């Protein structure tokens, strides 16, 4: 199992808890707003908005909240103006970290992200220092109880998926190129198969394994970054063995 898959698994479980507190709603509202501002308010004609709306629905965000966020993005309703910002850093053991944010105050966010990194054993990096280590990939998670393995494998690969990981005990994780992401997602949805999560993110081209102490500190750092209201996504080249992850989690 890749480090990306493990971190994705941790984030999915954490998102379920965060959704109950409304934190996930805040992140989706920001993403919907900026997606609508950049590409228009019609999800059918705006893939980024379509993905954001689907994600919001997956955590049971009320339709009224989604509609208001779209209208704020298109200017039909007054709202805060967000901008995208990506920060680069290093964590414990020298791991590379990318932090994608949506902020209404870049100076404030920069200072707060720098503080989190420094406090938990990391540091900010110059622009371009680690970004080259990552490339964009689509990631689609489908709960294993929702579909037979052979059915999903054939469907996803025929639609253009690069890989289907079977390692996670709870979900199949499908990897695509950004270009094929929508086609694969539509093929799965077209068969009535529910999708647990779907996003285009940044995946490390290679990973770094850390000893237990550094791995635990690195996971604490990435979870602290995810907790920040302006952070939409954290990507890293961290890898953790199953044995170390089990000890860390419990």
C-alpha positions in Angstrom: 0.0 0.0 0.0 1.4 3.4 -0.9 1.8 6.2 1.5 -0.7 8.2 -0.5 -3.3 5.5 0.1 -2.7 5.4 3.8 -2.9 9.1 4.2 -6.0 9.1 2.1 -7.5 6.5 4.4 -6.7 8.5 7.5 -8.2 11.6 5.9 -11.4 9.8 4.9 -12.0 8.6 8.5 -11.1 12.0 9.9 -13.5 13.7 7.4 -16.4 11.6 8.7 -15.7 13.0 12.2 -15.1 16.5 10.9 -18.4 16.5 9.0 -20.3 16.1 12.2 -18.6 19.2 13.5 -19.3 21.2 10.4 -15.6 21.6 9.6 -15.9 19.7 6.3 -18.9 21.9 5.3 -16.7 25.0 5.6 -14.0 23.5 3.3 -16.6 22.4 0.7 -18.3 25.8 0.8 -15.0 27.5 0.0 -14.3 25.1 -2.8 -17.7 25.4 -4.4 -17.5 29.2 -4.2 -14.2 29.5 -5.9 -15.1 26.8 -8.5 -18.3 28.7 -9.4 -16.4 32.0 -9.6 -13.7 30.5 -11.9 -15.9 28.3 -14.1 -19.5 29.4 -13.8 -22.4 28.1 -11.7 -23.5 25.2 -13.8 -22.0 21.9 -12.5 -22.6 20.1 -15.8 -20.4 22.6 -17.6 -17.9 23.0 -14.8 -16.1 19.8 -13.8 -14.4 21.3 -10.7 -17.7 22.6 -9.4 -19.4 19.2 -10.2 -16.7 17.4 -8.2 -17.1 19.8 -5.3 -20.9 19.6 -5.2 -20.7 15.8 -5.3 -18.2 15.9 -2.4 -20.5 18.2 -0.4 -23.5 15.9 -1.0 -21.4 12.9 0.2 -21.1 14.5 3.6 -24.8 15.4 3.6 -24.5 19.1 3.2 -27.9 20.7 2.8 -28.9 21.6 -0.8 -29.6 25.2 0.4 -26.0 25.6 1.6 -24.6 24.3 -1.8 -26.9 26.7 -3.7 -25.9 29.7 -1.6 -22.2 28.8 -2.1 -22.6 28.7 -5.9 -24.5 32.0 -5.9 -21.8 33.6 -3.8 -19.2 32.4 -6.3 -21.1 33.7 -9.3 -21.8 37.0 -7.6 -25.6 36.5 -7.3 -25.2 36.8 -3.6 -22.6 38.8 -1.6 -19.8 36.8 -0.1 -16.2 36.6 0.9 -13.6 36.6 -2.0 -11.3 33.6 -1.7 -8.0 33.1 -3.5 -6.0 29.9 -4.0 -2.6 29.6 -2.3 -0.2 26.6 -2.3 2.5 26.4 0.4 5.5 24.0 0.2 7.4 22.7 3.2 9.4 19.9 4.8 8.3 17.8 7.7 10.0 15.4 10.2 12.5 13.1 8.6 12.7 15.5 5.6 9.4 14.5 4.0 8.0 16.9 1.4 4.6 18.5 2.0 2.3 20.5 -0.3 -0.5 22.5 1.4 -3.4 23.7 -0.9 -5.4 26.6 0.7 -8.3 28.8 -0.1 -8.0 32.1 1.9 -9.5 35.5 2.2 -6.2 36.8 3.8 -3.0 35.4 2.3 -0.7 37.2 4.8 -2.6 35.7 7.8 -2.7 32.2 6.3 1.0 32.3 5.4 1.9 33.1 9.0 -0.4 30.5 10.5 0.8 27.7 8.2 4.4 28.7 8.9 3.6 28.5 12.7 2.1 25.0 12.4 5.0 23.7 10.4 7.6 25.1 12.8 5.7 24.0 16.0 5.5 20.4 14.8 9.0 19.7 13.5 8.7 21.1 9.9 9.6 24.2 8.1 8.4 26.3 5.1 10.2 25.8 1.8 10.8 28.1 -1.1 8.4 28.1 -4.0 9.2 25.2 -6.3 11.4 23.4 -3.8 9.1 20.3 -3.5 6.3 20.9 -6.0 8.3 19.1 -8.7 8.1 15.8 -6.7 4.3 15.6 -7.2 2.0 15.2 -10.1 -1.8 15.5 -10.4 -3.9 12.3 -10.2 -7.5 11.6 -9.8 -8.5 9.4 -6.8 -11.9 7.8 -6.5 -12.8 5.7 -3.4 -15.6 3.1 -3.6 -16.7 1.2 -0.5 -16.0 -2.5 -0.8 -19.4 -3.5 0.4 -21.0 -1.6 -2.4 -19.7 -3.6 -5.4 -18.0 -6.8 -6.3 -14.2 -6.5 -6.9 -14.3 -8.0 -10.4 -17.2 -5.8 -11.4 -15.5 -2.6 -10.3 -12.1 -3.6 -11.8 -13.6 -4.2 -15.2 -15.7 -1.1 -15.2 -13.0 1.3 -14.0 -10.2 0.0 -16.2 -12.4 -0.1 -19.3 -13.3 3.6 -18.6 -9.6 4.6 -18.5 -8.5 4.1 -14.9 -4.7 3.6 -14.4 -5.0 1.4 -11.3 -7.4 0.0 -8.7 -5.9 -0.6 -5.3 -7.3 -3.4 -3.2 -5.1 -2.8 -0.2 -7.4 -0.7 1.9 -9.7 -3.0 4.0 -12.7 -0.7 3.6 -12.5 0.8 0.1 -11.3 0.3 -3.4 -9.1 3.2 -4.4 -9.1 4.0 -8.1 -6.3 6.1 -9.6 -6.8 8.1 -12.9 -5.1 10.8 -14.9 -6.8 14.2 -14.5 -8.0 13.9 -18.1 -9.8 10.5 -17.5 -11.1 11.4 -14.0 -14.6 12.5 -15.0 -15.0 9.6 -17.5 -14.2 7.0 -14.8 -16.3 8.7 -12.2 -19.3 8.9 -14.6 -18.9 5.2 -15.6 -19.1 4.2 -11.9 -22.0 6.4 -11.1 -23.7 5.3 -14.3 -24.0 1.8 -12.8 -25.5 3.1 -9.6 -22.4 2.4 -7.6 -22.0 4.9 -4.7 -18.7 6.8 -4.5 -17.3 7.4 -1.1 -15.0 10.2 -2.2 -13.5 11.6 -5.4 -10.9 14.3 -6.0 -8.0 15.4 -8.2 -5.0 15.8 -5.9 -1.3 15.8 -5.9 0.5 12.5 -5.5 4.2 12.0 -4.8 6.2 10.3 -7.6 8.2 8.5 -4.9 7.8 8.1 -1.2 10.0 8.2 2.0 9.7 5.6 4.8 10.2 6.9 8.3 10.9 5.3 11.6 8.0 5.2 14.1 8.9 8.3 16.1 9.3 10.5 13.0 6.3 8.9 11.2 4.1 9.7 14.2 5.3 13.3 14.3 4.8 13.7 10.6 1.2 12.4 10.8 0.5 14.8 13.7 1.9 17.7 11.5 -0.3 16.8 8.5 -3.4 16.4 10.7 -2.7 19.8 12.3 -2.4 21.3 8.8 -5.7 19.7 7.7 -7.4 21.1 10.8 -6.7 24.7 9.6 -9.8 26.3 8.2 -8.1 27.6 5.1 -6.4 24.3 4.2 -8.2 22.3 1.5 -5.7 19.5 0.9 -2.4 18.2 2.3 -0.2 16.1 0.1 3.0 14.4 1.1 5.6 11.8 0.1 5.4 10.1 3.5 5.2 6.3 3.5 4.5 4.3 6.7 4.7 0.5 7.1 1.6 -1.3 8.2 3.2 -2.3 11.4 4.3 1.2 12.3 0.9 2.6 11.4 -0.9 0.1 13.6 1.3 1.0 16.6 0.8 4.7 16.0 -3.0 4.4 15.7 -3.4 2.2 18.7 
